[in-house]
Amino acid sequence: MTALPPTSAASGDATRNDWTQVEVEALFDLPFNDLLYQAQIAHRAHFDANQVQVSSLLSIKTGRCPEDCKYCPQSLRWNTGLTEQPLLSPEQVRTAARKARAAGAERFCMGAAWRRPRDRQLDQVIELLAVVREEGLETCLTLGMLSAEQAERLGRAGLDYYNHNLDTSPEFYGQVITTRDYQDRLDTLGHVRAAGLKVCCGGIVGMGEARVDRAGLMVQLANLPEHPESVPINLLVQVPGTPLDGIERLDPLEFVRTIAVARLLMPRSRVRLSAGRDDMSDELQALCFLAGANSIFYGETLLTTGNPATEADRGLFERLGINAAPESKAASLP
């Protein structure tokens, strides 16, 4: 297949929300060099190609989630040996936020293993939110499903971002999760947008899905009424005890293709390398940055799975000539 002309996707001049499955599959099928070339054009149209935004992620309540997500060690349905942890105290969160800020993070994300928070639990989280804001960091939460009223409360409390991933395509979704449906996730995203919050929404690849499903996930994300400001692309971390442990691993170059397609479809979004970086070589991460990834999580742990040491990330950035500059100070291009 020949490369698409630059005006079709790579120019990044117009943001589209009407991508078809056929169009996105055609992007995935491009020769690898042509795909990365187009992704670079789109990336450089809107961002400094040598700057990466850095966030930090903390599990503020760990384990005993009632959902049956087959990838997640926090589900009470799987025997993974995970140590449960009640909701952290404000003092514990403040210590973690200060550590993250000292390491260079500008956004502090907090995750709680709930299906959906009760109002009393939301009260407690809002207290933690205030602590992070006092430390001068942007705030992000992932707490499961939200009602419209809960999203509005978080907006009034000063939350900046809410994370709620679609995980995969609608067609493959039922093979991974049965305790909530796809529309539940879309409804929460709608409540978050209506409350005036910024959206962090992406998915997980390497769960045994086909390329058509990776394309289907990208179609769903790119055709939301507004593109997510942040698009985390997670590579499955295979945790012993979860049903997806031991499945065939995704071809690393297919992961890079997914990053490049995300960049082409959502040219103004931050595309974040999220879970799975601990198993990625420096060379694979460098290809992902070349393909348009421009955000990562700092810190040795992402919720309950491993992540590269901060010093290792700094060393890689230095070798690549990448600046881990705060988003607010990044030279985002017009």
KACOR-V300709 format. One record per residue. RES is the residue in one letter. D_LAST is the distance of its C-alpha to the last C-alpha in Angstrom with 1 decimal. Layout:
BEGIN
<<RES | D_LAST> <RES | D_LAST>>
END
This chain:
BEGIN
<<M | 32.1> <T | 29.7> <A | 26.0> <L | 23.9> <P | 22.1> <P | 18.3> <T | 17.6> <S | 19.6> <A | 17.5> <A | 15.6> <S | 13.1> <G | 11.2> <D | 10.4> <A | 12.5> <T | 13.6> <R | 17.4> <N | 20.2> <D | 23.0> <W | 23.5> <T | 27.1> <Q | 29.2> <V | 30.0> <E | 26.4> <V | 25.6> <E | 28.9> <A | 28.1> <L | 25.0> <F | 27.3> <D | 29.8> <L | 27.7> <P | 29.0> <F | 27.6> <N | 26.0> <D | 24.4> <L | 23.0> <L | 21.5> <Y | 20.1> <Q | 18.3> <A | 17.1> <Q | 15.7> <I | 13.8> <A | 12.2> <H | 11.7> <R | 10.1> <A | 7.6> <H | 6.1> <F | 8.3> <D | 10.5> <A | 13.4> <N | 15.9> <Q | 15.3> <V | 17.2> <Q | 17.5> <V | 21.2> <S | 23.3> <S | 27.0> <L | 29.3> <L | 32.8> <S | 35.6> <I | 37.1> <K | 39.7> <T | 40.9> <G | 43.1> <R | 45.3> <C | 42.6> <P | 44.6> <E | 42.1> <D | 43.1> <C | 39.8> <K | 41.3> <Y | 38.8> <C | 39.1> <P | 41.6> <Q | 41.5> <S | 43.3> <L | 46.9> <R | 48.0> <W | 47.5> <N | 49.5> <T | 47.0> <G | 48.7> <L | 45.8> <T | 46.7> <E | 46.0> <Q | 44.5> <P | 44.5> <L | 41.7> <L | 40.8> <S | 41.7> <P | 39.3> <E | 40.5> <Q | 39.8> <V | 36.2> <R | 35.7> <T | 37.0> <A | 34.7> <A | 31.6> <R | 32.5> <K | 33.0> <A | 29.6> <R | 27.9> <A | 30.0> <A | 28.9> <G | 25.2> <A | 24.3> <E | 22.0> <R | 22.8> <F | 26.5> <C | 27.4> <M | 31.0> <G | 32.9> <A | 36.3> <A | 38.5> <W | 39.3> <R | 39.4> <R | 38.3> <P | 38.9> <R | 41.8> <D | 41.2> <R | 43.1> <Q | 41.0> <L | 37.8> <D | 39.4> <Q | 39.7> <V | 36.2> <I | 34.9> <E | 36.9> <L | 35.3> <L | 31.8> <A | 32.8> <V | 33.8> <V | 30.4> <R | 28.6> <E | 31.1> <E | 30.1> <G | 26.5> <L | 25.0> <E | 22.8> <T | 25.1> <C | 25.5> <L | 28.7> <T | 30.4> <L | 33.7> <G | 34.4> <M | 34.6> <L | 34.0> <S | 35.4> <A | 33.5> <E | 35.3> <Q | 34.6> <A | 30.8> <E | 31.1> <R | 33.1> <L | 30.6> <G | 27.9> <R | 30.2> <A | 30.9> <G | 27.3> <L | 26.3> <D | 22.6> <Y | 22.7> <Y | 25.4> <N | 26.1> <H | 28.1> <N | 28.0> <L | 29.2> <D | 30.8> <T | 31.5> <S | 32.0> <P | 34.2> <E | 36.9> <F | 37.2> <Y | 36.7> <G | 40.5> <Q | 41.5> <V | 39.6> <I | 40.0> <T | 42.6> <T | 42.7> <R | 39.6> <D | 38.2> <Y | 34.7> <Q | 34.7> <D | 35.3> <R | 32.0> <L | 30.1> <D | 31.9> <T | 30.9> <L | 27.2> <G | 27.7> <H | 29.4> <V | 26.6> <R | 24.0> <A | 26.4> <A | 26.9> <G | 23.2> <L | 22.8> <K | 20.0> <V | 21.2> <C | 21.9> <C | 23.5> <G | 24.4> <G | 27.7> <I | 30.3> <V | 31.3> <G | 34.5> <M | 36.8> <G | 38.7> <E | 36.5> <A | 36.0> <R | 32.9> <V | 33.2> <D | 32.8> <R | 29.7> <A | 28.2> <G | 29.5> <L | 27.8> <M | 24.4> <V | 25.2> <Q | 26.1> <L | 22.9> <A | 20.6> <N | 22.6> <L | 22.7> <P | 21.8> <E | 18.6> <H | 17.3> <P | 18.4> <E | 15.9> <S | 18.1> <V | 20.0> <P | 23.0> <I | 24.8> <N | 28.3> <L | 30.9> <L | 34.3> <V | 36.3> <Q | 39.9> <V | 42.0> <P | 45.8> <G | 47.3> <T | 44.5> <P | 45.2> <L | 42.4> <D | 43.7> <G | 44.9> <I | 43.0> <E | 41.8> <R | 38.6> <L | 35.4> <D | 34.8> <P | 32.1> <L | 30.4> <E | 30.3> <F | 28.4> <V | 25.8> <R | 25.6> <T | 25.0> <I | 22.0> <A | 20.6> <V | 21.2> <A | 19.7> <R | 16.4> <L | 16.7> <L | 17.7> <M | 15.3> <P | 12.1> <R | 10.2> <S | 13.4> <R | 14.9> <V | 17.8> <R | 20.6> <L | 23.7> <S | 26.4> <A | 30.1> <G | 31.9> <R | 30.2> <D | 33.6> <D | 35.0> <M | 32.2> <S | 32.7> <D | 30.3> <E | 29.9> <L | 28.9> <Q | 26.3> <A | 24.9> <L | 24.7> <C | 22.9> <F | 20.2> <L | 20.0> <A | 19.8> <G | 16.7> <A | 18.4> <N | 16.5> <S | 18.8> <I | 22.6> <F | 25.5> <Y | 27.4> <G | 31.1> <E | 34.3> <T | 34.7> <L | 32.5> <L | 34.7> <T | 37.8> <T | 36.8> <G | 36.1> <N | 32.8> <P | 32.4> <A | 33.4> <T | 30.7> <E | 32.1> <A | 31.8> <D | 28.1> <R | 27.6> <G | 29.7> <L | 27.8> <F | 24.5> <E | 26.2> <R | 27.5> <L | 24.2> <G | 22.3> <I | 20.1> <N | 19.2> <A | 20.0> <A | 17.7> <P | 17.4> <E | 14.4> <S | 14.2> <K | 14.0> <A | 12.0> <A | 9.3> <S | 6.7> <L | 3.8> <P | 0.0>>
END
